[in-house]
Amino acid sequence: MTASIARMQRSCPCCGQPMHAGRAPIEALEAAPLTPSERLIVQALARIYPRGTTKAHLVDALYAADPNGGPETASMVIGVHLAHLRKSLLAYGWTIPRCSAGRGAQSRYRLEPLP
């Protein structure tokens, strides 16, 4: 099956209706089976869609209720969650692209619909 045919046959995982222009509605992410931590990250990214944010902002979103601001390895925890989310969100028509910023620049993370 060619990529263009696969794109034409993609349907919304929420309602089963065909997706227009091969793009999933952002509301489709609500149906994704995510851990509570992954859901917080997706919600933080969805609130600012289509803009991106830093890993520090995602740490703040994930550990806002923690009086200590989360573990010392919070940045690595976010990285692991982002790796899982990249795989999980594909079925719902979305991804979090890998950010390759220049030397000394902060990477930015955002939700992006699949083409």
C-alpha positions, 0 to 999 in steps of 0.5 A, a space after each residue: 500500500 502506498 503512503 498516499 493510499 494509507 493517508 487517504 484511509 486513515 480514520 479518527 481513533 475517537 469517532 472512526 470518521 475519515 480524517 481530512 487531509 490526512 491530519 488528526 484532530 488534536 482532540 484525538 489525543 484525549 483517547 490515547 492510552 497514556 500514563 498520568 505523567 504522559 497525559 500531563 505532558 501532552 496536555 501541556 503541549 496541547 495548550 500551547 499548540 502549535 508553538 513549542 516549549 522547553 524541557 524545563 517547562 515540561 518538567 514544571 508541568 509534570 512536577 507542579 504539585 511536587 514541593 521539591 520540584 521533582 527528582 534531580 533526574 527530572 530532565 531524563 524522566 521527561 526524555 523517557 516520556 517523550 520517547 514513549 509518547 513519540 511511539 504512542 501518539 503515532 496511532 492517533 495521527 500525532 508526534 513530537 518531533 525530535 529537536 536538534 537545536 544548535 550548540 548551546 541552544 535549548 531544544 523545543 518540543 511541540 506536538 505535530 500532526 502527521 503529514 
